[in-house]
Amino acid sequence: MIPGKVKITVSMLIWGSVGIFSRFTHLTGLGVAFFRVSLGALLFLGVYSFREPMWLKRVHDELGGNWRWILLLGAALALNWVFLFTAFLYTTIAEAVLVYYTAPIIAVIISARFLGEKITGTRVFLIALAFMGVITIMSGEGVSTANKGLILALLAAFFYALIPNLGRFLSGMDSEVLTFSQLAVAAAILTPFVSVVGVSSGEISWPAVGVLVVVHTVLALLLYMKGLREVEVNEAALLSYLDPLSAVVYAFLVFGEIPSLRTAVGGLLILSASLADILKKG
């Protein structure tokens, strides 16, 4: 049997390459997000309906009166991925991913504002440290395409930070049902925009789309969810740092993207702040 830590490690190393494959698809950010959520939801439906013929009925029963939170979660997931995958088209993968990792710090601010959680002096310092990192990465860019990408990555981080906060209202729901529901709702939200705007900036690479859906969405999510059942939350949070670190390595190996000193320093500030907050909770 594969240990939980190994499952989470593999899922993070898979997710680290998501920016690489999103570029290979020749899709817009909207297109990548749409295919991930729509085809991912269909695959989840097929797999679980095969294992449990009445699974869709169980989904309906579990949702119950939680539709409002599911709709908000689906919208947050959709916007998170649209902004993130669009950011990859305007700036380096390293810069986009490192700015995206302000999400844990933003989540702390949201939980304090809307859930009444207390922000200590230490956390104020860590929040300031993380955003100093963002400013460091963005400094020197001026009004440029790269800066647009960093702003998009920051917006993606905001919507990503909403997900764990909204998820607290659905803590009693089965994780597989919750994941499928988010994907299905996100697909429904994005469909009207796709029909109007379109999804491709060139000839679509369906093999790359297939990898993103099967490997990055379904397989990695299943591994991550199963791993979470076997390890402590803080352990999973620490392993999550393999995602941005592997993303930087993959981008260098595939595209020859070498992070600038400014990006390295800013990224170190962001990751240090998030990591310190996790260790403080531990």
C-alpha positions in Angstrom: 0.0 0.0 0.0 1.3 3.5 -0.9 1.9 5.7 2.2 -0.1 8.9 2.4 3.0 11.1 2.3 4.1 9.5 -1.0 0.6 10.1 -2.5 0.7 13.8 -1.6 4.3 14.1 -2.8 3.4 12.6 -6.2 0.4 14.9 -6.5 2.5 18.0 -5.8 5.1 17.0 -8.3 2.4 16.5 -10.9 0.8 19.9 -10.1 4.2 21.5 -10.4 4.1 20.8 -14.1 0.7 22.2 -14.8 2.1 25.4 -16.2 4.2 23.5 -18.7 1.3 21.5 -20.1 -1.1 24.5 -20.1 1.3 26.2 -22.5 1.5 23.1 -24.7 -2.3 23.0 -25.2 -2.3 26.3 -27.2 -5.5 27.2 -25.2 -6.3 30.5 -23.6 -6.4 30.6 -19.8 -10.2 30.3 -20.0 -9.9 27.3 -22.3 -7.5 25.4 -20.0 -9.7 26.1 -17.0 -12.9 25.0 -18.9 -11.5 21.7 -20.2 -10.0 20.9 -16.8 -13.2 21.4 -14.9 -15.7 20.0 -17.5 -13.8 16.9 -18.7 -12.5 16.4 -15.1 -16.1 16.4 -13.8 -17.1 13.9 -16.5 -14.2 11.6 -15.7 -15.1 11.7 -12.0 -18.7 11.0 -12.8 -17.7 8.0 -15.0 -15.2 6.5 -12.5 -17.4 6.8 -9.4 -20.7 5.8 -11.2 -18.9 2.7 -12.4 -17.7 1.8 -8.9 -21.1 2.8 -7.3 -24.1 2.8 -9.7 -26.1 5.0 -7.3 -23.2 7.4 -6.7 -25.0 10.4 -8.5 -27.9 9.9 -6.2 -25.6 10.0 -3.2 -24.1 13.2 -4.5 -27.6 14.7 -4.7 -28.4 13.5 -1.2 -25.2 14.8 0.3 -25.5 18.2 -1.2 -28.8 18.8 0.5 -29.1 22.4 1.5 -25.4 23.2 0.8 -26.0 24.5 -2.7 -25.1 28.0 -1.9 -21.7 27.1 -0.6 -21.1 24.7 -3.5 -21.9 27.5 -6.0 -19.5 29.8 -4.3 -16.8 27.1 -4.2 -17.3 26.3 -7.9 -17.1 30.0 -8.8 -13.9 30.4 -6.8 -12.3 27.4 -8.4 -13.3 28.6 -11.9 -11.9 32.1 -11.4 -8.8 30.7 -9.7 -7.9 28.6 -12.6 -8.8 31.1 -15.3 -6.6 33.8 -13.8 -3.7 31.3 -13.1 -3.6 29.8 -16.5 -3.9 33.2 -18.1 -1.0 34.4 -16.0 1.2 31.6 -17.4 0.8 33.2 -20.8 2.1 36.6 -19.8 5.0 35.9 -17.4 7.4 33.2 -16.4 6.1 30.1 -14.7 8.4 30.8 -11.7 7.1 34.3 -11.2 3.4 33.3 -11.6 3.6 30.3 -9.2 5.6 32.2 -6.6 3.1 35.1 -6.5 0.3 32.5 -6.5 1.7 31.1 -3.3 0.6 34.2 -1.4 -2.7 32.3 -1.2 -2.1 30.8 2.3 -1.4 34.3 3.6 -4.4 35.8 1.9 -6.5 33.0 3.3 -5.5 34.1 6.8 -6.7 37.7 6.1 -10.0 36.4 4.7 -10.6 34.1 7.7 -9.9 37.1 10.1 -12.3 39.4 8.2 -15.2 37.0 7.6 -14.8 34.2 10.1 -13.6 36.3 13.0 -10.3 34.6 13.5 -7.7 36.6 15.4 -4.6 37.9 13.6 -1.6 38.0 16.0 1.3 40.3 15.8 3.4 37.5 14.3 0.9 36.9 11.6 0.8 40.6 10.7 4.6 40.4 10.3 4.3 37.3 8.1 1.6 39.0 5.9 3.8 42.0 5.5 6.7 39.7 4.6 4.7 37.9 1.9 3.6 41.1 0.3 7.1 42.5 0.4 7.9 39.4 -1.7 5.2 40.3 -4.2 6.4 43.9 -4.4 10.0 42.6 -4.9 9.0 40.4 -7.8 6.9 43.1 -9.4 9.5 45.9 -8.9 11.3 46.9 -12.0 8.6 45.4 -14.4 6.9 48.8 -14.9 3.7 48.7 -16.9 4.5 45.6 -18.9 3.0 42.3 -20.1 4.9 40.5 -17.3 3.4 42.7 -14.7 0.0 41.9 -16.1 0.8 38.3 -15.6 1.8 38.9 -12.0 -1.4 40.8 -11.3 -3.4 37.9 -12.8 -1.5 35.5 -10.5 -2.3 37.6 -7.5 -6.0 37.5 -8.4 -5.8 33.7 -8.8 -4.2 33.6 -5.3 -7.2 35.5 -3.9 -9.8 33.1 -5.3 -7.6 30.1 -4.3 -7.6 31.5 -0.8 -11.4 31.6 -0.7 -11.6 27.9 -1.3 -10.4 26.6 2.2 -12.5 29.3 3.9 -15.6 28.4 2.0 -14.8 24.7 2.5 -15.2 25.1 6.3 -18.9 25.3 5.8 -18.8 21.9 4.1 -16.4 20.1 6.4 -18.9 17.2 6.9 -19.2 16.4 3.2 -17.5 13.5 1.6 -14.3 14.8 -0.1 -15.0 13.0 -3.4 -18.5 14.4 -3.6 -17.3 17.8 -2.8 -14.5 17.7 -5.5 -16.9 16.5 -8.2 -19.5 19.1 -7.3 -16.9 21.9 -7.4 -15.7 20.8 -10.9 -19.3 20.4 -12.2 -20.4 23.9 -10.9 -17.2 25.5 -12.3 -17.9 23.9 -15.7 -21.4 25.2 -15.7 -20.2 28.7 -14.8 -17.5 28.8 -17.5 -19.6 27.3 -20.3 -21.4 30.6 -21.3 -18.1 32.5 -21.5 -16.5 29.8 -23.6 -19.4 29.9 -26.1 -18.9 33.6 -26.5 -15.1 34.2 -26.2 -13.7 30.8 -27.5 -11.0 28.7 -26.0 -8.0 28.6 -28.3 -5.2 30.8 -29.5 -4.1 28.3 -32.1 -4.4 24.6 -33.0 -5.4 22.8 -29.9 -3.0 20.0 -28.7 -5.5 17.4 -27.5 -2.8 15.1 -26.1 -1.7 18.0 -23.8 -5.3 18.6 -22.8 -5.7 14.9 -22.1 -2.7 15.0 -19.7 -4.0 18.0 -17.9 -7.4 16.4 -17.4 -6.5 12.8 -16.7 -3.2 13.3 -14.8 -3.3 16.8 -13.4 -7.0 17.0 -12.5 -8.4 13.5 -11.8 -5.3 11.4 -10.9 -3.6 14.1 -8.8 -6.8 15.0 -7.0 -7.5 11.4 -6.2 -4.0 10.9 -4.9 -4.1 14.1 -2.9 -7.6 13.4 -1.3 -6.5 9.8 -0.4 -3.3 11.1 1.0 -5.0 13.7 3.2 -6.9 10.9 5.0 -3.6 9.3 6.1 -1.4 12.3 7.1 -1.9 15.3 9.4 -3.0 18.6 7.8 0.3 20.3 8.6 2.3 17.5 7.0 0.3 17.9 3.8 0.8 21.7 4.0 4.5 21.3 4.2 4.6 18.9 1.3 2.7 21.4 -0.8 5.9 23.4 -1.1 7.1 20.8 -3.6 4.6 22.3 -6.0 6.2 25.8 -6.5 9.7 24.5 -6.2 9.2 21.7 -8.8 7.4 24.3 -11.0 10.6 26.4 -11.1 12.8 23.4 -11.9 10.4 22.2 -14.7 10.3 25.6 -16.3 14.1 25.8 -16.3 14.4 22.3 -17.8 11.7 22.7 -20.5 11.7 26.4 -21.3 15.1 27.5 -20.0 13.5 30.0 -17.7 16.0 31.1 -15.1 14.5 33.1 -12.2 16.1 36.5 -11.8 17.7 37.5 -8.5 14.6 39.7 -7.8 12.3 36.8 -8.4 14.4 34.5 -6.2 14.4 37.0 -3.3 10.7 37.8 -3.6 9.8 34.1 -3.9 11.9 33.3 -0.8 10.1 36.0 1.2 6.6 34.6 0.1 7.4 31.0 0.7 9.2 31.8 4.0 6.1 33.7 5.3 3.7 30.9 4.3 6.0 28.2 5.7 6.5 30.0 9.0 2.7 30.3 9.4 2.3 26.6 8.9 5.0 25.8 11.3 3.5 28.2 13.9 0.2 26.3 13.6 2.0 23.0 14.1 
